[in-house]
Amino acid sequence: MSLGISLFLATKNSWSFLIWKPFINFTKHISYDLGINIMITYLYSILN
């Protein structure tokens, strides 16, 4: 019984990890790109 529960939790965690990991990476990339774009426009506005 406990083995089945632990197995279920392990597969559940791995599934959520498989779903969440790319999503987190995706949002990281977006926020990173946004930060760079904001910095570039900020520097550009200062220089002009």
ABEGO torsion letter per residue (X at the ends): XAAAAAAAAAAAAAAAAAAAAAAAAAAAAAAAAAAAAAAAAAAAAAAX
